[in-house]
Amino acid sequence: MVMDSIARLKNRFRSGPEHLKLGKLGEDLAANLLAGKGYRLVERNHKVDGREVDIIAVEGDCLVFIEVKTRRDSSFGHPLLAVDNKRRIRLRKAAQIYAARKNLRDISIRFDVVTVDFGIDPYGHVELIRNAF
């Protein structure tokens, strides 16, 4: 049943640039994993002053900003390696702006990363790294 769901997701993205289709598929798999773990998804692909946050969710009393990294194979290394210091700084700044605009005070903010690796598993090996930075 899971394989059928993944096959249906893959078929939705047959047109357009390959990297965008792969990224969208990775984000959909990440969203499914997060929802299954009890996260309440609030926003997807939310733009904050030129910075895009892949997923914003709530888990318990914590607002979670989630970066999703998807790789077709390991030629560029583990997907987590792509979440470099520059990307972390941009995500932290986006979280600050988002919280200020939504008038969210005294709320815990956390940064998670979800990696999706199709080199390990043709259906996508999805891994959640809580409190990644």
Long-range contacts (C-beta under 8 A, 24 or more apart in sequence): 2-123, 3-123, 5-32, 6-123, 6-124, 22-70, 22-72, 22-118, 23-68, 23-70, 25-70, 25-116, 25-124, 26-68, 26-69, 26-70, 26-114, 26-116, 26-124, 27-54, 27-55, 27-68, 27-70, 29-116, 29-124, 29-126, 30-54, 30-55, 30-66, 30-68, 30-114, 30-116, 30-126, 31-55, 33-114, 33-126, 33-128, 34-66, 34-114, 34-128, 37-128, 39-64, 46-98, 48-94, 48-97, 48-98, 48-101, 49-93, 49-94, 49-97, 51-90, 51-91, 51-93, 51-94, 51-97, 52-94, 53-91, 53-94, 53-95, 53-98, 55-114, 56-98, 59-110, 61-107, 61-108, 62-107, 62-108, 62-109, 62-110, 63-95, 63-99, 63-104, 63-107, 63-108, 63-109, 63-110, 64-109, 64-110, 64-111, 64-112, 65-91, 65-94, 65-95, 65-98, 65-109, 65-110, 65-111, 65-112, 66-111, 66-112, 66-113, 66-114, 67-91, 67-111, 67-112, 67-113, 67-114, 67-132, 68-113, 68-114, 68-115, 68-116, 69-113, 69-114, 69-115, 69-116, 70-115, 70-116, 70-117, 70-118, 70-124, 71-115, 71-116, 71-117, 71-118, 71-119, 72-118, 72-119, 73-118, 73-119, 74-117, 74-119, 74-120, 78-115, 78-117, 79-115, 79-116, 79-117, 80-113, 80-115, 80-129, 80-132, 83-113, 83-132, 83-133, 88-133
